[in-house]
Amino acid sequence: MTDTSLDFRVTREDLTRFMQAALAAAGANQASADAVSRALVTASRMGTDSHGLRLLPHYLQALEGGRINGAPDMVFHQRLAATGFLDADDGLGHLAGYTAIEHAMAMAGEVGMGAVAVGNSSHFGAAGCYALAAAEKGFLGMAFCNSDPFVLLHDGAKPFHGTNPIAFAAPVAGSAPYLLDMATSSIPWNRVRQFGAIGRELPDQVAANAEGKVSRVPGEVAALLPLGGSSFGFKGAGLGGMVEILSSMLSGMQHGFKLLPMVGPDMSTPRGVGHFFLAMKPDAFVEEGTFARGLAEYLADLRAQPATPDARVMAPGDREWRCQAQRDADGIPLDSANQSAYAEIAKQYQLAPLSRLD
């Protein structure tokens, strides 16, 4: 299949308009549609289409099937001065994520830190979106989430953990935030599907077939390898377990091995996904300005380090901000698979299609 991503680009405004209209047509209320479109467009602007625009068809299917509550009554229970639990009422994980990090920041503004466990939620897209929301308001932010089993344990033959992402963001004075967003698997599952859709071979040591053997063919993949691959996967498996404990046990949800598959076939039963969010106020730890000066010095030294030939040393987030600037200027590309998917959505819900940038 030919990748036509260079030929079809759209503005973020038009992409947001289309997403919100489709989500509303599938039963999402305004708050849910706003949160989903915010997260998906944020991810695609930064170049993470696997967790951005490519996910819209899935969320529409889950809304139509009844798995996700498009108009949830999310309730926050503050336990102590810096801790709380958000019952997401089986709503869209993006609304749960943005709601939870707002509560975490409110507590951090009062007592220096705020942590929120979220239960009865669903897939929330890119974890970095919620850590970023905190950094944009001057807080350190962290986000974690469990998911159904896609990833082998170290030396394991069958999937046990989900991709269980870790995201961390920090505010940088006068510049875009420091942003780390990573799966604890070698790659995210959505990347396998994305590569399969455009006929691209996977890198080595990132995925396995049904026998637990490494495979580079997307169509053969039955599991992902933990971060570190065959030799050092105990590191990724350990991090995946840490995320599981924060996301599942603190929220009272079942752990990821018992979750229903994200991709179905059951699109009517809520999955009960768990998340965990942490916000910290830098000046609650050191004198005002100390953190900002130290981070600026660290990043300057990091970026000044010598690189290998034809390469450049970058801090987490540098690639994403460069991509964001380019896509804001030139448009967000849709590959051939997404062009077809969005054309079908427009037809199904009788929406004005995306406008192609010239």
C-alpha positions as CSV (number, residue, x, y, z in Angstrom):
1,M,0.0,0.0,0.0
2,T,1.4,3.4,-1.0
3,D,1.9,5.9,1.7
4,T,0.4,9.2,0.5
5,S,1.0,11.1,3.7
6,L,3.0,13.8,1.8
7,D,0.0,14.4,-0.5
8,F,-2.8,14.9,2.0
9,R,-2.4,17.4,4.8
10,V,-5.0,19.2,7.0
11,T,-5.0,22.0,9.5
12,R,-5.3,21.3,13.1
13,E,-8.4,23.4,13.3
14,D,-10.2,21.4,10.6
15,L,-9.0,18.1,12.2
16,T,-10.4,19.3,15.5
17,R,-13.7,20.3,13.9
18,F,-14.1,17.0,12.2
19,M,-13.2,15.0,15.3
20,Q,-15.6,16.9,17.5
21,A,-18.5,16.5,15.0
22,A,-17.9,12.7,14.6
23,L,-17.7,12.2,18.4
24,A,-20.9,14.1,19.0
25,A,-22.6,12.1,16.3
26,A,-21.5,8.9,18.0
27,G,-22.9,10.0,21.4
28,A,-20.2,12.0,23.1
29,N,-21.1,15.2,25.0
30,Q,-19.2,18.4,24.5
31,A,-16.8,18.0,27.3
32,S,-15.8,14.5,26.1
33,A,-15.5,15.5,22.5
34,D,-13.4,18.5,23.5
35,A,-11.1,16.3,25.6
36,V,-10.6,13.6,22.9
37,S,-10.0,16.1,20.1
38,R,-7.5,18.0,22.3
39,A,-5.5,14.9,23.1
40,L,-5.6,13.4,19.6
41,V,-4.7,16.6,17.9
42,T,-1.9,17.3,20.4
43,A,-0.4,13.9,19.7
44,S,-0.6,14.2,16.0
45,R,0.8,17.7,16.0
46,M,3.9,16.2,17.8
47,G,4.1,13.4,15.2
48,T,2.7,10.6,17.3
49,D,-0.1,9.6,14.9
50,S,-0.3,6.1,16.4
51,H,-1.8,7.8,19.5
52,G,-3.4,10.7,17.6
53,L,-5.7,10.9,14.6
54,R,-5.5,7.2,13.9
55,L,-7.5,6.4,17.1
56,L,-10.7,8.2,16.2
57,P,-12.4,5.3,14.4
58,H,-11.8,3.1,17.5
59,Y,-13.4,5.6,19.9
60,L,-16.4,6.0,17.6
61,Q,-16.8,2.2,17.5
62,A,-16.6,2.0,21.3
63,L,-19.1,4.8,21.8
64,E,-21.5,3.2,19.3
65,G,-21.2,-0.2,20.9
66,G,-21.9,1.1,24.4
67,R,-18.5,0.2,25.9
68,I,-17.8,3.9,26.6
69,N,-20.2,6.3,28.2
70,G,-20.3,9.4,26.1
71,A,-21.9,11.6,28.8
72,P,-20.3,10.4,32.1
73,D,-20.9,11.8,35.5
74,M,-17.3,11.8,36.7
75,V,-17.0,12.2,40.5
76,F,-13.8,13.3,42.4
77,H,-13.3,12.1,46.0
78,Q,-10.5,14.0,47.8
79,R,-9.0,11.6,50.4
80,L,-6.3,13.7,52.0
81,A,-4.7,17.1,51.3
82,A,-2.7,15.8,48.4
83,T,-4.6,12.6,47.3
84,G,-7.8,11.7,45.6
85,F,-9.8,9.3,43.5
86,L,-11.7,10.1,40.3
87,D,-14.5,7.7,39.3
88,A,-14.6,8.2,35.5
89,D,-18.0,6.5,35.1
90,D,-16.8,4.5,32.1
91,G,-16.3,7.7,30.1
92,L,-13.6,8.5,27.6
93,G,-10.2,8.3,29.2
94,H,-9.1,11.7,27.7
95,L,-11.8,13.5,29.7
96,A,-10.8,11.5,32.8
97,G,-7.1,12.3,32.2
98,Y,-7.6,16.1,31.8
99,T,-10.0,16.2,34.8
100,A,-7.7,14.2,37.0
101,I,-4.6,16.3,36.3
102,E,-6.6,19.5,37.0
103,H,-7.5,18.1,40.4
104,A,-3.9,17.1,41.0
105,M,-2.7,20.6,40.1
106,A,-5.2,22.2,42.4
107,M,-3.9,20.2,45.3
108,A,-0.3,20.8,44.3
109,G,-1.1,24.6,44.2
110,E,-2.2,24.3,47.9
111,V,0.2,21.8,49.4
112,G,3.0,21.4,46.9
113,M,1.9,18.0,45.5
114,G,-1.2,16.3,44.2
115,A,-1.9,12.7,43.2
116,V,-5.0,11.3,41.7
117,A,-5.9,7.7,41.0
118,V,-8.6,7.1,38.3
119,G,-10.9,4.1,38.0
120,N,-13.6,3.0,35.7
121,S,-12.0,4.7,32.8
122,S,-11.0,3.7,29.2
123,H,-8.1,4.2,26.8
124,F,-6.8,7.8,27.1
125,G,-4.5,8.0,24.0
126,A,-1.0,9.5,24.6
127,A,0.0,9.7,28.3
128,G,2.2,12.7,27.5
129,C,-0.9,14.9,26.9
130,Y,-1.7,15.0,30.6
131,A,1.8,15.4,31.9
132,L,2.1,18.2,29.3
133,A,-1.1,19.9,30.6
134,A,0.6,20.2,34.0
135,A,3.9,21.5,32.7
136,E,2.1,24.2,30.6
137,K,0.8,25.6,33.9
138,G,4.1,25.5,35.7
139,F,3.9,22.1,37.4
140,L,5.9,18.9,37.1
141,G,3.5,16.3,35.7
142,M,3.4,12.5,35.6
143,A,0.9,10.2,34.0
144,F,0.6,6.4,34.0
145,C,-1.9,3.9,32.7
146,N,-2.5,0.2,32.5
147,S,-3.9,-1.7,29.5
148,D,-4.8,-5.2,28.4
149,P,-2.0,-7.7,27.9
150,F,0.2,-7.1,24.8
151,V,3.7,-7.4,26.3
152,L,5.7,-10.5,27.2
153,L,7.4,-10.7,30.6
154,H,11.1,-11.2,30.4
155,D,11.7,-14.7,29.2
156,G,7.9,-15.1,29.0
157,A,6.1,-16.8,26.1
158,K,2.7,-15.1,26.4
159,P,1.6,-11.5,26.9
160,F,1.0,-10.4,30.5
161,H,1.5,-6.6,30.9
162,G,0.0,-3.9,28.8
163,T,2.2,-1.3,27.1
164,N,1.8,0.6,30.4
165,P,3.1,4.1,29.5
166,I,5.1,6.5,31.6
167,A,4.9,10.2,30.9
168,F,6.8,13.0,32.6
169,A,6.9,16.7,31.8
170,A,8.6,19.7,33.3
171,P,8.1,23.4,32.7
172,V,11.1,25.2,31.0
173,A,11.2,29.0,31.4
174,G,10.8,30.7,28.1
175,S,10.7,27.5,26.1
176,A,8.6,24.4,25.4
177,P,8.4,21.8,28.2
178,Y,10.7,18.9,28.8
179,L,8.5,16.0,27.7
180,L,9.1,12.2,28.1
181,D,6.4,9.9,26.9
182,M,7.3,6.2,26.6
183,A,5.8,2.8,26.6
184,T,7.4,0.2,28.9
185,S,7.3,-2.1,25.9
186,S,9.9,-1.7,23.2
187,I,7.3,0.0,21.0
188,P,3.5,0.7,21.5
189,W,1.0,-1.7,20.1
190,N,-0.5,1.1,18.0
191,R,2.8,1.4,16.2
192,V,2.5,-2.3,15.0
193,R,-0.9,-1.5,13.5
194,Q,0.3,1.7,12.0
195,F,3.3,-0.1,10.3
196,G,1.0,-2.9,9.1
197,A,-1.4,-0.3,7.6
198,I,1.3,1.2,5.5
199,G,3.2,-2.1,4.7
200,R,6.3,-1.3,6.7
201,E,8.6,-3.8,8.4
202,L,9.1,-3.5,12.2
203,P,12.5,-2.9,13.8
204,D,14.3,-5.9,15.3
205,Q,13.8,-6.9,19.0
206,V,10.5,-5.1,19.5
207,A,7.7,-7.7,18.8
208,A,7.1,-11.5,18.8
209,N,4.8,-14.0,17.1
210,A,2.4,-16.4,18.8
211,E,5.3,-18.7,19.8
212,G,7.1,-15.8,21.6
213,K,9.8,-15.6,18.9
214,V,11.0,-12.2,17.6
215,S,9.2,-11.2,14.4
216,R,9.5,-8.1,12.2
217,V,6.3,-8.7,10.2
218,P,3.3,-6.7,11.6
219,G,0.8,-9.4,10.5
220,E,2.6,-12.1,12.5
221,V,2.9,-10.1,15.7
222,A,1.0,-11.5,18.7
223,A,2.9,-9.7,21.4
224,L,5.4,-7.0,22.1
225,L,8.8,-7.4,23.8
226,P,9.4,-5.4,27.0
227,L,11.8,-2.4,26.8
228,G,15.2,-3.9,26.5
229,G,14.3,-6.7,24.1
230,S,15.3,-10.3,24.5
231,S,18.4,-9.7,26.5
232,F,17.5,-6.9,28.9
233,G,13.7,-7.0,28.9
234,F,13.7,-7.4,32.7
235,K,14.0,-3.6,32.8
236,G,10.9,-2.9,30.8
237,A,9.0,-5.7,32.5
238,G,9.8,-4.2,35.9
239,L,8.8,-0.7,34.8
240,G,5.5,-2.2,33.4
241,G,4.8,-3.7,36.8
242,M,5.4,-0.4,38.5
243,V,2.9,1.3,36.3
244,E,0.4,-1.5,36.9
245,I,0.6,-1.1,40.6
246,L,0.1,2.7,40.4
247,S,-2.7,2.4,37.9
248,S,-4.6,-0.7,39.1
249,M,-4.1,-1.2,42.8
250,L,-4.3,2.4,43.8
251,S,-7.5,2.8,41.9
252,G,-9.0,-0.5,42.9
253,M,-9.2,-1.8,39.4
254,Q,-8.4,-5.2,38.1
255,H,-4.9,-5.5,36.7
256,G,-4.2,-5.4,33.0
257,F,-3.9,-9.1,32.4
258,K,-7.6,-9.4,33.2
259,L,-8.8,-6.5,31.1
260,L,-11.0,-7.0,28.0
261,P,-9.0,-6.4,24.8
262,M,-9.0,-2.8,23.5
263,V,-9.7,-3.9,20.0
264,G,-12.8,-6.1,20.8
265,P,-14.7,-8.1,19.7
266,D,-16.8,-7.0,22.7
267,M,-17.5,-3.3,22.2
268,S,-20.4,-3.2,24.7
269,T,-18.8,-4.1,28.1
270,P,-16.9,-1.3,29.9
271,R,-13.2,-2.3,30.5
272,G,-12.4,-0.6,33.8
273,V,-9.0,0.9,32.9
274,G,-7.0,2.6,35.6
275,H,-4.8,5.7,35.5
276,F,-2.5,7.5,37.9
277,F,-1.5,11.2,37.8
278,L,0.9,13.3,39.9
279,A,1.5,17.0,39.9
280,M,4.3,18.8,41.8
281,K,5.0,22.5,42.3
282,P,8.7,23.1,41.8
283,D,8.9,26.0,44.2
284,A,7.5,23.9,47.0
285,F,10.9,22.1,47.2
286,V,13.4,24.8,46.7
287,E,13.5,28.6,46.6
288,E,11.6,30.3,43.8
289,G,13.6,30.3,40.6
290,T,16.1,27.6,41.7
291,F,14.4,24.8,39.8
292,A,14.1,26.9,36.6
293,R,17.7,27.9,36.6
294,G,18.9,24.4,37.3
295,L,16.8,22.9,34.5
296,A,17.9,25.5,32.0
297,E,21.5,24.8,32.8
298,Y,21.0,21.1,32.6
299,L,19.3,21.3,29.2
300,A,22.0,23.7,27.8
301,D,24.7,21.3,28.8
302,L,22.8,18.3,27.5
303,R,22.2,19.8,24.1
304,A,25.8,20.9,23.8
305,Q,27.2,17.4,24.1
306,P,29.0,16.0,21.0
307,A,26.9,13.7,18.8
308,T,27.7,10.8,16.5
309,P,28.2,11.6,12.8
310,D,25.0,12.9,11.1
311,A,23.2,13.1,14.4
312,R,22.2,15.6,17.0
313,V,21.9,15.2,20.8
314,M,18.3,16.2,21.8
315,A,16.4,16.4,25.1
316,P,13.1,14.5,25.5
317,G,10.5,16.6,23.7
318,D,12.9,18.3,21.2
319,R,11.8,16.1,18.3
320,E,8.2,16.6,19.2
321,W,8.4,20.4,19.3
322,R,10.3,20.5,16.0
323,C,7.6,18.3,14.4
324,Q,4.8,20.4,16.0
325,A,6.2,23.6,14.5
326,Q,6.5,21.9,11.0
327,R,3.0,20.5,11.1
328,D,1.5,23.7,12.4
329,A,3.0,25.4,9.4
330,D,2.5,22.8,6.7
331,G,-0.5,20.8,8.0
332,I,-1.0,17.4,9.7
333,P,-0.5,14.5,7.2
334,L,-2.9,11.6,6.8
335,D,-1.5,8.4,5.3
336,S,-3.5,6.4,2.9
337,A,-5.1,4.2,5.6
338,N,-6.3,7.2,7.6
339,Q,-7.5,9.0,4.5
340,S,-9.8,6.0,3.8
341,A,-10.9,5.8,7.4
342,Y,-11.8,9.5,7.7
343,A,-13.6,9.4,4.4
344,E,-15.7,6.5,5.7
345,I,-16.5,8.4,8.9
346,A,-17.6,11.5,6.9
347,K,-19.9,9.3,4.9
348,Q,-21.3,7.3,7.9
349,Y,-22.1,10.4,10.0
350,Q,-22.9,12.7,7.0
351,L,-20.1,15.2,8.0
352,A,-18.3,17.7,5.9
353,P,-15.1,15.9,5.0
354,L,-11.6,17.1,5.9
355,S,-10.3,19.9,3.6
356,R,-7.0,19.1,2.0
357,L,-4.4,21.8,2.2
358,D,-2.9,22.8,-1.2
